[in-house]
């Protein structure tokens, strides 16, 4: 079945489409994507992931379906709540 793995940084984005067997988990797809060829700093074993924008809690257990896109999530540089509080404090 065909799936995609996607990752984006401000200056560079990549979506990799490839075939996996039935029963492939989210984490297996991330490993098989070879995304580290393009982004060597990614820790494929621990990066947070989602499917079409919804976080996946157990990527080692979640089974993929045909056509799904696994998204890899970067760590936030700033906590959004703290950033809003800082902006409010400046006003």
KAGI-V937908 format. One record per residue. N is the residue number from 1. OMEGA is omega as a letter, one per 40 degrees, with the letter a starting at -180 (* if undefined). BURIAL is I if it has 9 or more other ideal C-beta (glycine too) atoms within 8 Angstrom, else O. Layout:
N_OMEGA_BURIAL ; N_OMEGA_BURIAL
This chain:
1_a_I ; 2_i_O ; 3_i_I ; 4_i_I ; 5_a_I ; 6_i_I ; 7_a_I ; 8_i_O ; 9_a_O ; 10_a_O ; 11_a_O ; 12_i_O ; 13_i_O ; 14_i_I ; 15_a_O ; 16_i_I ; 17_a_O ; 18_a_I ; 19_i_O ; 20_i_I ; 21_i_O ; 22_i_O ; 23_i_O ; 24_i_I ; 25_i_I ; 26_a_I ; 27_i_I ; 28_i_I ; 29_i_I ; 30_i_I ; 31_a_O ; 32_a_I ; 33_a_I ; 34_a_O ; 35_a_I ; 36_i_O ; 37_a_O ; 38_a_O ; 39_a_I ; 40_a_O ; 41_a_O ; 42_i_I ; 43_a_O ; 44_a_I ; 45_a_O ; 46_a_O ; 47_i_I ; 48_a_O ; 49_i_I ; 50_i_I ; 51_a_I ; 52_i_O ; 53_i_O ; 54_a_O ; 55_i_O ; 56_a_I ; 57_a_O ; 58_a_O ; 59_i_I ; 60_a_O ; 61_a_O ; 62_i_I ; 63_i_O ; 64_i_I ; 65_i_O ; 66_i_O ; 67_a_O ; 68_i_I ; 69_i_I ; 70_i_I ; 71_i_I ; 72_a_I ; 73_i_I ; 74_i_O ; 75_i_O ; 76_i_O ; 77_a_O ; 78_i_O ; 79_a_O ; 80_i_O ; 81_i_O ; 82_i_O ; 83_i_I ; 84_i_O ; 85_i_O ; 86_i_O ; 87_i_O ; 88_a_O ; 89_i_O ; 90_a_O ; 91_*_O
